[in-house]
Amino acid sequence: MYNLQNGLCIIQICLFFIIFIGGNAFSNDHKLHVNIQDAEYPYFTFTKEHLPKGFIFELFNNLNVDKTELVFTRDTSQVGSDQLVYGYITENEVPDDYYFIELPHRIVYYVFTRKGANIISLNDLLNKKIIVLKNDLPYSLLYENKASHILKVKSYKEALQMLSSGINDCAIVPFQIGIDVVKREELKNIDYVITPFLSFDFGIAVRKDQKDLINKFELSLRKSIKNNEYKLIEDQWFVNVIGANHKFTKRDKFYVIFIIVLIIIVILIIGF
């Protein structure tokens, strides 16, 4: 009996360690790091509280049907390749051991120009001073074509503010983001040139040996597109965002003051 009790005790201890260690291993295996190194708002950003938000964040939440823990990061130096997913990448940039899942969303870049820069087509960029984001999608294309001068900045907002103030000739910016920034910041002295050539399909990339994860994302993406969830996420960050971010402009202030003055005058007239 004594030996039996000892045996049962040993078995319980072993089961405890198996469950504990196995549970930790399962948890670690199911934590995915999503690389968003080249992303910018509204594709991705962190709030002041360091919480992720943006199109890519909402998309992954939608595709992550089994609620795997997702860690969005710009620094992947400490992340094992078996735990890394690329969340913002073009097909020609995908590493050899990764599988590319294309998203039905195209990033259309326009050339936002300083007025008077005399830029009509892409050929004119070869002798112009260009502002781009470091590692942004058009950067390698422009570099390979030996654009005369490329100034790298940290955000699209900074690029357009510099351009508006007369620094450099043009900036290569996603159209929806550029229009939003110009309106919100009330930037002057800026035109844009439609350039369908600078358009990029992009998606996410998963290691080829992660078959279950690939199947999960592909199946979830098809369902999301079919039930219109994908379109709603797209609209949230690329269509409705301009209206949601409306800024109280000088013209708005003028109308408010005009109406207040008018009301005062009417009250004074009635009073007398």
C-alpha positions, 0 to 999 in steps of 0.5 A, a space after each residue: 500500500 505504501 509503495 502504491 501511494 508513493 507511486 501515485 504521488 510520483 505520477 501526480 508530480 510528473 503529471 503536474 510538471 508535464 502540464 506545467 511545462 507543456 502549457 508554457 510550451 503551448 503558450 510560447 508556440 501560440 504567441 505570434 510576433 507581427 512585424 510592421 517595420 515599414 508601416 505608417 498610419 493609417 496602416 499601423 501606429 501605436 497610441 500614446 499608451 503604446 497600444 496598437 491600432 490601424 488597418 493591419 491591427 484590425 485586419 489581424 484581429 479579424 483573421 485571428 479566429 482562435 485568438 492567438 496572442 499577437 505581439 505587434 513589433 518593429 524590432 524583430 531582432 529578438 524574435 525567433 523566425 518560427 514566431 514571426 509573421 510579416 504583416 506589411 510586405 510586398 511579394 518581391 520582398 518575402 524571404 525564401 522560407 516564407 509563404 505570401 498571402 496577398 490582401 485585396 488592397 492596393 496601396 496607390 502612391 501619388 506624387 505630391 508636388 510643390 507648386 511650381 516644381 513642374 512635375 507632370 509624369 514619373 519621368 520628371 522625378 529623375 532630376 527632382 529632389 524627392 521626399 520619401 519614407 525610409 524603406 517605404 515601398 517606392 524607395 527601392 524602385 526610385 533608388 534603382 532608377 537613380 533618382 537625383 536626390 532622395 530625402 528620407 523622413 520618419 512620417 508622411 505628415 513630416 514629408 508633406 509639411 516639409 514640401 508645403 514649406 518649400 523644401 524639395 520638389 515632391 513627396 511620394 505618399 499613399 493617396 488616401 493618407 496624403 489627402 487626409 494630411 493635407 486637409 487636416 493640417 491645412 497645408 498650402 502650396 501642394 498639388 499631386 500627380 496621378 501615378 498608377 505606376 507607383 501602386 503596390 499589392 501587399 500582404 502578409 507572409 508566414 513561414 512555409 512550414 507553418 501549414 496550420 497558420 497559413 491555412 487559418 489565415 487564408 480561410 479566415 481571409 476568404 470568409 472575411 471577404 465573403 461576409 464583407 468584414 474586410 470591406 468594413 475594415 478597409 472603409 474604417 481606415 481609408 474612407 471614413 477616416 477623413 470625415 472622422 478626423 475633421 479639424 476645426 478650420 479658420 473658415 469654420 471659426 469665421 462662420 461661427 464668429 459671423 453667426 454669433 455677431 449676427 445673433 447679437 445684432 438681431 438681439 440688440 435690434 429687437 431690444 431697442 
